Amino acid sequence: AFTEFAAGAVGGLPASQLVSSNGFKTGIVTTGNSLDYIAEDAAIMEANDATVKDMEAAAIAEVCRSCQTALLAIKVVTDIVDGDRPTQDEFLENLGAAAASLQRAVPEALDFIAGKKLNEL
């Protein structure tokens, strides 16, 4: 029923000035419906030259696309999908550091964005 939403690409706002001024990294995000990393995830990531798999960004990007609203996403990585440790263990160990990283990055990004037009980001 939802096959048309199962695969595709939705672009985000490039925001090169924001990226360079804050030292952010950019990359292509793929999505999945689980924390686990399975062979299908590897194939999708490789086919799309992706660096990250998450569970939220694609749904948010699709809503933004359908509402013709610009999307700027700030993500942190909590676990390495091709690592040799159990995903849930690595996730829990890195969650605090990931949250602290967002606590620093989001206010910096908001300060940079405030008062600017999209093409100035």
N, C-alpha and C positions, 0 to 999 in steps of 0.2 A: 504494500500500500504506500509506503514512503520511499520507494526505490529512487525516485527523482531527487531526494535529499541525501541519499546515501553516499554519493561521491560527487566531487566537484571542487572548484576553487573559488574562494571569495577573497578578494584583496582587501587589505587594510590601508590606512592612511600612511604614506611613506614616512613622514615626520623626520626627515634626515637631520634637521637642525636640533630637534629635541634629542635624538639619538646621540649625535656627536657632542652636544653640550653636557650631557649627563653620563657619557661613557656607557650607554646601553649597548647591548648586542641585539642584532636582528636575526630572524630566521623564519623558516616556514614551519607552521604548526599543523600537524595532522591530529585527528581525533579518534576516539574509540569509546566504547561503553564500559570499559573496565580498567582497573589499575594494572592488571596483568599485561604482559607484553607477549603477544603470540606471533606465529609466523606470518599471519595476514597483516599484522601491524608493520612488521619489517618490510614486507613487499610494498605496502602503501607508502611508507616513509621513504624507501629507496626510489620508488617511481616518481615521487614528488620532491626529491632532494630536501626532505624535511629534517630538521634537527631536534624537534620536540613532538611528543604525543601528549595530548591532554584530553580532558573529558568535557570541557565547557566552551572553549573558544569558537568552535564551529557553529554551535547552536546560536550563540550571540552574534557571530558574523552573519549568519543567514538571516536573522531577524533584522539586523542593521541593513543588509543588502535589500531585503524586501521592503523596508521602510525608507529606502534611499537616504540613509543616515551614515555619516562617516564613522569608521571604527578605528579606534586606537586601543590596542591591548598591551598591558604590561603584565608579563608572566614571570614566574620564577620556577626553577627546576627543583623538585624535591627528591627525585631518584633518577638514576641512570638506567635507561631501558635495556641496555645490553650488558649491564654489569653482572657479576657472578653472585651477587647477594640476593636474598629474597626481597622482592619489591616492597612488601609491607614493612619490613624491618628498615630498609634504607629510607623509605618515605617518613616513617616516624622519627628516625634519627635526624633527618634534615629539615623537618617541618619548622622547628624553631628558628633555624638560620634563614630559611626561606621567608618566614613571616617578618623577621627583623630586616631582611633585605627590602621587602615591600614597604615596611614602615619608613625606610629612608627614601626609597625611590619614588613612591607616589606623591608625597608632598613636594619633592624637587620637580617632578613632572608637572604638577598642578601649578606651581609657581612659574615655571617656564611657559606654560600654555596660557595662563591668565592674560586676557586682553589682546591675544593674537588671533589673526585670521588663520584658517586652515592652511593656506599656502605659505604661511610664515613659520609653520612647524617643521 
